[in-house]
């Protein structure tokens, strides 16, 4: 029996080549990877929704607001416990670890990442961790793709392609954005591969989006716009440079906080210190709880005054209250995200970058409008600001353009998105050469 089980993958490879064909089998498997990854995304979203609902009911109703100082610690400590108990202390979080699996391990992603990224993300962000879902889901999809390729005995180049297909499916499923998922895989994982190999990535991304949209319904954000003013182009250029400056601030703050927490030798002490600081931030600024997409929706719905809801401290700066609050949230979000991730929680920086960019774009446009210099469309600048900071922080200008266009429906904004994303990327790279994830490893898998 053992001998049969050991030989079965080889038989699968023979049958795949003999009766299906190499390229056809890649397409079929990419559909399977997309569907499985989308189910992981649904499980993550549903689990996060239930956990966040429970936490919100405890924190923001009645006289239990002070619990917000402790609840994030529960999630981060739970993530640390899972990592140390079941994973030998190595969760392998973040895109840098995925890129190492690609370049140093020939695309061999550990099997546990199929489930560990989902579970640790739910406990981290469900309890208030201020990060994003995209990195855990990209890694989950990559693990699905890599291990499926291993079981079907695909070669190293094919395994890399299916790994990238899974990662693209993860991003596509979490944002319901198949083009952005594909472009993400091309910019991050397949930069040295021929465009003819992209078909499985496209198919996996589309399959994941289909299942995710059927179950979760719609985009994270909804934008209704059919035009932009060419007269506002100079202001978009200014926003691009502001986005680059904020991106560099985000990158350096993230690494500085990581270095400070890294000085704490005991992982439990580090987790507790980071989580308590995070809880204090959320206590004064509830909009920092979780991903923060609800706050972005307030801006897109022209209800920015809702950002101050439940905040224990009310400012007295008149019409400038909302400007200072939005700017403060933009600057503090990176602190909250850095504490979440570096203390031992699991999450990504795509989500925080979108939040920061939205707050920056709104702050800039609202300031210009209050000053009387011009009258800018605040919603459009909020959307384009997301692309500016995402592009400048992660160094993925194409992903930023297509992701923002897809998740907001803002296809009419392609020109300002292209201008702002490109300028922000180039300026940020000039000021700080590496992205927030550091220097990308050289892709040697296909050599």
ZAMARGU-4260 file (C-alpha; in steps of 0.2 Angstrom, whole numbers, plus 5000, padded with zeros to 4 digits):
<rodrens>
0) 5000/5000/5000 | 5014/5012/5005 | 5023/5009/4988 | 5006/5012/4978 | 5004/5029/4988
5) 5022/5034/4984 | 5020/5030/4966 | 5003/5038/4963 | 5010/5056/4960 | 5021/5049/4946
10) 5006/5040/4939 | 4996/5056/4940 | 5010/5065/4930 | 5010/5051/4917 | 4991/5052/4914
15) 4992/5071/4914 | 5005/5071/4900 | 4998/5056/4890 | 4979/5061/4890 | 4978/5079/4894
20) 4993/5088/4888 | 5005/5100/4896 | 4997/5117/4893 | 4979/5110/4894 | 4983/5103/4911
25) 4990/5119/4917 | 4974/5128/4912 | 4963/5115/4921 | 4974/5115/4937 | 4974/5135/4937
30) 4955/5134/4937 | 4956/5122/4952 | 4968/5133/4961 | 4957/5149/4958 | 4942/5140/4965
35) 4951/5133/4980 | 4959/5150/4984 | 4943/5159/4983 | 4935/5147/4995 | 4950/5151/5007
40) 4946/5169/5004 | 4927/5167/5008 | 4932/5157/5024 | 4944/5172/5029 | 4931/5185/5026
45) 4917/5176/5035 | 4928/5172/5049 | 4934/5190/5050 | 4916/5197/5049 | 4910/5186/5064
50) 4925/5189/5075 | 4925/5208/5071 | 4906/5208/5075 | 4909/5200/5092 | 4923/5212/5096
55) 4913/5227/5091 | 4898/5222/5101 | 4910/5221/5116 | 4920/5236/5113 | 4908/5250/5107
60) 4892/5246/5116 | 4888/5250/5134 | 4902/5255/5146 | 4915/5243/5140 | 4925/5255/5129
65) 4941/5252/5140 | 4942/5234/5134 | 4949/5241/5118 | 4965/5242/5127 | 4965/5224/5129
70) 4956/5216/5115 | 4969/5218/5102 | 4981/5209/5113 | 4970/5194/5113 | 4971/5193/5094
75) 4990/5196/5093 | 4994/5184/5108 | 4983/5171/5100 | 4993/5173/5083 | 5009/5171/5093
80) 5003/5155/5102 | 4997/5147/5086 | 5014/5151/5078 | 5024/5144/5092 | 5013/5129/5095
85) 5009/5122/5078 | 5022/5130/5066 | 5038/5129/5076 | 5038/5148/5079 | 5039/5152/5060
90) 5023/5158/5052 | 5032/5165/5037 | 5021/5180/5036 | 5023/5194/5023 | 5027/5195/5004
95) 5046/5195/5007 | 5044/5177/5014 | 5034/5172/4999 | 5047/5179/4987 | 5061/5169/4997
100) 5050/5154/4993 | 5051/5158/4975 | 5069/5163/4973 | 5078/5152/4986 | 5066/5136/4987
105) 5061/5135/4969 | 5043/5139/4973 | 5041/5126/4987 | 5029/5135/4999 | 5026/5125/5015
110) 5009/5116/5016 | 5004/5124/5033 | 5002/5141/5024 | 4986/5134/5016 | 4978/5136/5033
115) 4989/5146/5045 | 4988/5162/5036 | 4969/5162/5036 | 4968/5157/5054 | 4981/5169/5061
120) 4974/5183/5051 | 4956/5180/5057 | 4962/5181/5076 | 4973/5196/5072 | 4962/5207/5063
125) 4946/5201/5070 | 4951/5208/5087 | 4956/5225/5080 | 4973/5222/5072 | 4976/5236/5060
130) 4982/5228/5044 | 4976/5221/5027 | 4970/5204/5021 | 4979/5204/5004 | 4996/5197/5010
135) 4989/5182/5020 | 4977/5178/5005 | 4991/5180/4992 | 5002/5168/5002 | 4988/5156/5005
140) 4984/5156/4986 | 5003/5153/4983 | 5003/5139/4995 | 4988/5131/4986 | 4996/5133/4969
145) 5014/5127/4975 | 5007/5111/4983 | 4995/5107/4969 | 5010/5108/4957 | 5020/5097/4968
150) 5007/5084/4969 | 5004/5084/4950 | 5023/5083/4948 | 5024/5099/4938 | 5042/5105/4934
155) 5050/5120/4943 | 5045/5133/4930 | 5027/5127/4930 | 5027/5126/4949 | 5032/5145/4949
160) 5018/5149/4937 | 5005/5140/4947 | 5011/5148/4963 | 5009/5165/4955 | 4992/5160/4949
165) 4987/5156/4967 | 4994/5172/4973 | 4985/5182/4960 | 4969/5172/4964 | 4971/5177/4982
170) 4972/5196/4978 | 4958/5195/4965 | 4947/5186/4978 | 4949/5198/4992 | 4946/5213/4981
175) 4935/5206/4968 | 4948/5213/4955 | 4954/5199/4943 | 4965/5211/4932 | 4973/5219/4948
180) 4977/5201/4954 | 4985/5196/4938 | 4995/5212/4937 | 5001/5210/4955 | 5008/5193/4951
185) 5017/5200/4936 | 5025/5214/4945 | 5030/5204/4961 | 5032/5186/4956 | 5033/5184/4937
190) 5044/5199/4932 | 5056/5189/4922 | 5044/5177/4914 | 5037/5178/4896 | 5020/5185/4894
195) 5014/5169/4885 | 5014/5161/4902 | 5002/5173/4909 | 4986/5163/4904 | 4985/5152/4919
200) 4987/5167/4930 | 4973/5176/4921 | 4961/5160/4922 | 4965/5157/4941 | 4962/5176/4945
205) 4946/5176/4935 | 4940/5159/4943 | 4943/5166/4961 | 4934/5182/4957 | 4919/5173/4950
210) 4917/5162/4966 | 4921/5176/4978 | 4909/5189/4969 | 4895/5176/4970 | 4897/5173/4988
215) 4902/5190/4994 | 4893/5201/4982 | 4902/5217/4975 | 4917/5227/4977 | 4925/5234/4993
220) 4921/5251/4988 | 4908/5259/4976 | 4912/5275/4967 | 4900/5284/4955 | 4910/5296/4944
225) 4910/5298/4925 | 4923/5312/4923 | 4937/5321/4930 | 4942/5339/4926 | 4958/5342/4916
230) 4960/5359/4925 | 4963/5349/4941 | 4979/5340/4934 | 4991/5351/4942 | 4983/5347/4959
235) 4984/5328/4955 | 5003/5331/4952 | 5005/5339/4969 | 4995/5325/4976 | 5008/5312/4968
240) 5022/5321/4977 | 5013/5321/4993 | 5009/5303/4991 | 5028/5299/4988 | 5033/5309/5004
245) 5019/5300/5014 | 5025/5283/5007 | 5043/5286/5012 | 5036/5291/5029 | 5026/5275/5030
250) 5041/5264/5024 | 5053/5271/5037 | 5041/5271/5051 | 5036/5253/5048 | 5054/5248/5049
255) 5059/5259/5064 | 5044/5252/5074 | 5050/5234/5069 | 5067/5238/5074 | 5061/5244/5091
260) 5050/5229/5095 | 5064/5218/5088 | 5075/5223/5103 | 5063/5214/5115 | 5069/5197/5116
265) 5054/5188/5123 | 5041/5185/5110 | 5027/5186/5123 | 5033/5202/5130 | 5035/5210/5113
270) 5017/5204/5108 | 5010/5212/5124 | 5019/5228/5122 | 5014/5231/5104 | 4996/5226/5107
275) 4994/5237/5122 | 5001/5252/5112 | 4989/5247/5097 | 4974/5246/5109 | 4978/5264/5116
280) 4979/5271/5098 | 4962/5263/5094 | 4955/5269/5110 | 4958/5287/5105 | 4955/5284/5086
285) 4942/5270/5083 | 4944/5272/5065 | 4961/5263/5066 | 4952/5247/5072 | 4954/5233/5059
290) 4956/5236/5040 | 4948/5253/5041 | 4938/5251/5025 | 4922/5258/5033 | 4931/5274/5036
295) 4936/5275/5018 | 4918/5272/5013 | 4913/5287/5023 | 4924/5298/5013 | 4918/5290/4996
300) 4900/5293/5002 | 4904/5311/5007 | 4901/5308/5025 | 4918/5312/5032 | 4911/5319/5048
305) 4907/5301/5053 | 4926/5298/5056 | 4924/5306/5073 | 4911/5294/5078 | 4914/5287/5096
310) 4931/5295/5097 | 4933/5299/5116 | 4942/5316/5112 | 4933/5329/5102 | 4943/5343/5094
315) 4939/5361/5094 | 4946/5368/5078 | 4930/5372/5069 | 4929/5368/5050 | 4947/5362/5051
320) 4943/5347/5063 | 4940/5335/5049 | 4956/5340/5040 | 4966/5337/5056 | 4958/5321/5060
325) 4960/5314/5043 | 4978/5319/5042 | 4981/5311/5060 | 4973/5295/5054 | 4984/5294/5039
330) 5000/5297/5049 | 4994/5285/5064 | 4988/5271/5053 | 5006/5266/5048 | 5010/5266/5067
335) 4995/5254/5071 | 4999/5243/5056 | 5017/5242/5061 | 5013/5237/5079 | 5000/5224/5073
340) 5012/5215/5061 | 5029/5217/5071 | 5022/5212/5087 | 5017/5195/5081 | 5000/5197/5072
345) 4997/5193/5054 | 4992/5205/5040 | 4998/5215/5025 | 5002/5233/5021 | 4991/5234/5005
350) 4975/5238/5016 | 4984/5251/5027 | 4991/5259/5011 | 4974/5261/5004 | 4968/5269/5020
355) 4982/5281/5022 | 4981/5286/5003 | 4962/5289/5005 | 4965/5300/5020 | 4979/5309/5012
360) 4969/5312/4996 | 4954/5319/5005 | 4964/5330/5017 | 4973/5338/5002 | 4957/5341/4992
365) 4947/5347/5007 | 4961/5359/5012 | 4961/5366/4995 | 4943/5368/4995 | 4942/5376/5012
370) 4956/5388/5007 | 4946/5394/4992 | 4961/5392/4980 | 4950/5380/4969 | 4936/5368/4970
375) 4941/5350/4969 | 4931/5334/4968 | 4935/5327/4985 | 4929/5309/4981 | 4940/5308/4965
380) 4956/5314/4975 | 4952/5301/4989 | 4952/5287/4976 | 4968/5293/4967 | 4976/5296/4984
385) 4974/5277/4987 | 4984/5273/4971 | 4997/5286/4976 | 5002/5278/4992 | 5000/5260/4987
390) 5011/5263/4972 | 5024/5273/4982 | 5024/5261/4997 | 5024/5244/4989 | 5032/5250/4972
395) 5018/5242/4962 | 5012/5256/4950 | 5003/5245/4938 | 4994/5235/4952 | 4989/5252/4960
400) 4981/5259/4944 | 4971/5243/4940 | 4967/5239/4958 | 4960/5256/4962 | 4950/5257/4945
405) 4943/5239/4948 | 4938/5241/4967 | 4930/5258/4965 | 4923/5257/4948 | 4933/5273/4944
410) 4938/5268/4926 | 4935/5287/4921 | 4950/5291/4932 | 4962/5281/4922 | 4972/5296/4917
415) 4975/5304/4934 | 4978/5286/4941 | 4992/5284/4929 | 4999/5301/4932 | 4999/5300/4950
420) 5004/5282/4952 | 5019/5284/4941 | 5025/5300/4949 | 5023/5293/4966 | 5032/5277/4962
425) 5047/5286/4954 | 5048/5300/4968 | 5047/5287/4982 | 5060/5276/4974 | 5071/5291/4972
430) 5069/5296/4990 | 5070/5278/4997 | 5076/5265/4985 | 5067/5249/4992 | 5049/5247/4995
435) 5041/5243/5012 | 5045/5225/5009 | 5064/5228/5006 | 5074/5224/4990 | 5065/5211/4980
440) 5075/5195/4978 | 5082/5191/4961 | 5071/5179/4952 | 5082/5164/4947 | 5069/5151/4946
445) 5067/5152/4928 | 5085/5152/4923
</rodrens>
